[in-house]
Amino acid sequence: PLVKPLEIKPEYVEASFRGYRHMFARLRELGYDVVVFQGEINPILRRQIDDAYWEPMEKRLRTFYAANGVLHVLLGEYRPQIGDDDWKDNTHLNEKGRQKLTQAVIRYLQAGSGT
């Protein structure tokens, strides 16, 4: 997959947080619970992100989810092995990658339900 060079624009990051905050609030108003399964980003792209940026951003996301009433799920041992060839672009899985992620979520949910 083609991966564009990474350019993180703070104004886009903040706009994304505002958009998600609004979406989560609206879903709660409608009576829905929000669950976020932590995903991955294209590993080619991830290698471009310095840990000095990435680690604080992951902490910010966890805090953001908690403050907005979102259940944040880590797949842990059920996390799929998604490689470079499982991506359509920077942020979207291709069919093979989607199948891997779907199966991982199913295994996670089955383990939690005892089925």
C-alpha distance (Angstrom), angle and dihedral (degrees) to the residues before:
residue distance angle dihedral
P1 . . .
L2 3.75 . .
V3 3.78 112.9 .
K4 3.77 119.7 -166.1
P5 3.80 117.0 -138.9
L6 3.77 110.3 -89.9
E7 3.77 119.6 -103.5
I8 3.80 113.6 172.3
K9 3.78 110.4 -158.6
P10 3.82 112.2 -164.9
E11 3.81 92.0 -149.5
Y12 3.83 90.3 58.1
V13 3.80 91.3 47.8
E14 3.81 91.1 52.1
A15 3.82 92.0 45.3
S16 3.81 89.0 52.7
F17 3.80 92.1 51.9
R18 3.83 90.7 49.2
G19 3.79 91.1 49.2
Y20 3.79 93.9 49.3
R21 3.82 91.5 45.5
H22 3.81 89.5 54.1
M23 3.81 92.8 45.8
F24 3.83 93.3 48.8
A25 3.82 91.6 48.3
R26 3.80 91.7 49.7
L27 3.80 92.3 49.1
R28 3.82 90.6 50.4
E29 3.84 89.6 49.3
L30 3.80 87.7 55.3
G31 3.80 90.6 51.3
Y32 3.80 99.2 -104.8
D33 3.77 126.8 137.9
V34 3.78 113.7 -136.8
V35 3.79 121.1 -139.3
V36 3.80 122.2 -177.0
F37 3.78 119.0 -164.7
Q38 3.77 105.9 -155.4
G39 3.74 107.5 -115.6
E40 3.73 135.4 -167.0
I41 3.74 134.6 -112.1
N42 3.75 125.1 -136.2
P43 3.83 105.2 -71.1
I44 3.80 90.5 -136.7
L45 3.80 88.0 57.8
R46 3.81 93.1 41.6
R47 3.80 90.5 57.5
Q48 3.81 87.6 61.1
I49 3.81 93.2 57.2
D50 3.77 116.6 88.6
D51 3.81 114.4 -131.5
A52 3.82 87.0 -128.2
Y53 3.82 86.1 69.6
W54 3.79 100.1 31.7
E55 3.81 100.7 52.5
P56 3.83 96.3 51.9
M57 3.82 89.1 45.3
E58 3.81 91.5 54.2
K59 3.81 89.2 50.3
R60 3.80 90.3 48.3
L61 3.80 90.4 51.4
R62 3.81 92.8 51.2
T63 3.82 90.4 49.5
F64 3.80 90.8 45.4
Y65 3.80 93.0 51.9
A66 3.81 92.4 48.6
A67 3.82 92.7 47.8
N68 3.80 90.9 50.6
G69 3.80 98.0 47.8
V70 3.79 95.0 -107.8
L71 3.79 122.6 147.7
H72 3.81 105.1 -133.2
V73 3.80 112.8 -155.9
L74 3.77 125.1 -163.8
L75 3.79 112.1 -161.5
G76 3.81 92.0 -144.7
E77 3.78 110.6 172.8
Y78 3.83 89.7 7.4
R79 3.80 93.3 58.5
P80 3.79 109.6 126.9
Q81 3.77 123.3 -124.3
I82 3.78 99.9 -113.6
G83 3.79 114.8 -179.1
D84 3.77 138.9 -173.2
D85 3.83 92.1 -82.6
D86 3.84 94.1 55.2
W87 3.79 94.5 73.7
K88 3.81 132.4 92.8
D89 3.82 91.9 -167.8
N90 3.81 140.5 -31.0
T91 3.79 96.1 -48.9
H92 3.81 109.8 9.8
L93 3.77 127.3 80.5
N94 3.77 120.5 -134.0
E95 3.82 120.8 -128.9
K96 3.80 93.4 -82.6
G97 3.81 91.8 49.3
R98 3.81 92.7 46.1
Q99 3.80 90.3 52.9
K100 3.80 90.8 52.1
L101 3.80 92.5 49.1
T102 3.81 93.3 45.1
Q103 3.80 91.7 51.8
A104 3.81 90.8 48.8
V105 3.82 91.8 52.1
I106 3.82 90.3 47.8
R107 3.82 91.3 51.2
Y108 3.81 90.4 47.9
L109 3.80 92.9 50.1
Q110 3.82 93.3 44.7
A111 3.79 91.2 50.9
G112 3.80 90.6 51.3
S113 3.80 93.4 47.8
G114 3.80 95.3 44.5
T115 3.81 93.5 -121.3
